[in-house]
Amino acid sequence: MKRKPVATARIFAEWRTDPAYLAAYDALDEEFSLAESLIRARSEAALTQDQLAKRMGTTQAAIARLESGKSLPSTRTLQRFAAATGTRLRIAFAPIASSSASKRRARAKRQKEGASPTGS
């Protein structure tokens, strides 16, 4: 049986009309931002997950978990990640956005400023 490809952009646009989806999506903003930053740093260093893992003395699976956004790494892990990618770790505090709309605008601005974090 042949499967019909799904237009993810169309589906995402449909989901974004659902207030419950938007609230859940916005609640994960910090995790998405961290995952995006990790993927971008690795991509800009032109490293595969396996190459980065070897530089950090860990496994490719551990790098995949970091980049999935499903776990929150320690500061020490982030420092090792930065050293392995030739970057500098910066941790900053920012005011809490006053609304979900401002979070979406900030996310859209970040996406517009940079290429896809996966480099595709």
C-alpha positions as CSV (number, residue, x, y, z in Angstrom):
1,M,0.0,0.0,0.0
2,K,1.4,3.4,-1.0
3,R,1.2,6.2,1.5
4,K,0.3,9.7,0.6
5,P,2.8,12.3,1.8
6,V,1.5,14.7,4.4
7,A,2.1,18.4,3.9
8,T,3.4,19.2,7.4
9,A,3.2,23.0,6.8
10,R,-0.5,22.7,6.0
11,I,-1.2,20.5,9.1
12,F,0.8,22.8,11.3
13,A,-1.2,25.8,10.1
14,E,-4.4,23.9,10.9
15,W,-3.2,23.0,14.4
16,R,-2.3,26.6,15.0
17,T,-5.9,27.6,14.8
18,D,-6.7,25.5,17.9
19,P,-6.2,27.5,21.1
20,A,-5.4,24.4,23.2
21,Y,-2.7,23.5,20.7
22,L,-1.2,27.0,20.9
23,A,-1.2,27.0,24.7
24,A,0.6,23.6,24.8
25,Y,3.0,24.7,22.1
26,D,3.8,28.0,23.9
27,A,4.3,26.1,27.2
28,L,7.2,24.2,25.5
29,D,8.9,27.3,24.2
30,E,12.0,27.1,26.5
31,E,12.6,23.4,25.6
32,F,12.2,24.2,21.9
33,S,14.6,27.1,22.1
34,L,17.2,25.1,23.8
35,A,16.9,22.2,21.4
36,E,17.0,24.6,18.5
37,S,20.2,26.3,19.9
38,L,21.9,22.9,20.3
39,I,21.1,21.8,16.8
40,R,22.2,25.1,15.3
41,A,25.5,25.0,17.2
42,R,26.3,21.5,16.0
43,S,25.2,22.3,12.5
44,E,27.3,25.4,12.3
45,A,30.3,23.4,13.6
46,A,29.6,21.0,10.7
47,L,29.5,18.0,13.0
48,T,27.3,15.0,12.9
49,Q,25.8,13.8,16.2
50,D,28.4,10.9,16.2
51,Q,31.3,13.3,15.7
52,L,30.1,15.6,18.4
53,A,29.5,12.6,20.8
54,K,33.1,11.5,20.3
55,R,34.4,15.0,21.1
56,M,32.3,15.1,24.2
57,G,33.2,11.6,25.3
58,T,29.6,10.3,25.1
59,T,27.3,8.5,22.7
60,Q,25.3,9.6,19.6
61,A,22.2,8.6,21.5
62,A,23.0,11.0,24.3
63,I,23.4,13.8,21.7
64,A,20.1,12.9,20.1
65,R,18.4,13.1,23.5
66,L,19.9,16.5,24.1
67,E,18.7,17.8,20.8
68,S,15.2,16.3,21.2
69,G,14.4,18.8,23.9
70,K,13.0,16.0,26.0
71,S,15.6,16.4,28.7
72,L,17.1,19.4,30.4
73,P,20.9,19.1,30.4
74,S,23.1,20.3,33.3
75,T,25.3,23.4,33.0
76,R,28.3,21.1,32.9
77,T,26.9,19.2,29.9
78,L,26.2,22.5,28.1
79,Q,29.7,23.7,28.8
80,R,31.1,20.4,27.3
81,F,28.8,20.8,24.3
82,A,30.0,24.4,23.8
83,A,33.6,23.4,23.9
84,A,33.0,20.5,21.5
85,T,31.3,22.8,19.0
86,G,33.8,25.7,19.4
87,T,31.1,28.0,20.9
88,R,30.7,29.8,24.2
89,L,27.9,29.0,26.6
90,R,25.8,32.0,27.5
91,I,23.0,31.8,30.0
92,A,20.7,34.8,30.2
93,F,17.5,35.9,32.0
94,A,14.8,37.7,30.0
95,P,11.5,39.3,31.0
96,I,8.5,37.0,30.7
97,A,6.5,37.9,27.6
98,S,3.2,39.4,28.4
99,S,1.2,37.2,26.0
100,S,1.3,34.1,23.9
101,A,1.1,36.3,20.8
102,S,4.4,38.0,21.8
103,K,6.0,34.6,22.3
104,R,4.9,33.6,18.8
105,R,6.2,36.9,17.3
106,A,9.6,36.3,19.0
107,R,9.8,32.7,17.8
108,A,8.9,33.9,14.2
109,K,11.6,36.5,14.4
110,R,14.2,33.9,15.5
111,Q,13.1,31.7,12.6
112,K,13.3,34.5,10.1
113,E,16.8,35.6,11.3
114,G,18.3,32.2,10.9
115,A,18.2,29.2,8.6
116,S,16.6,26.0,9.6
117,P,18.4,24.6,12.7
118,T,19.0,21.3,10.9
119,G,20.6,23.0,8.0
120,S,18.0,21.7,5.5
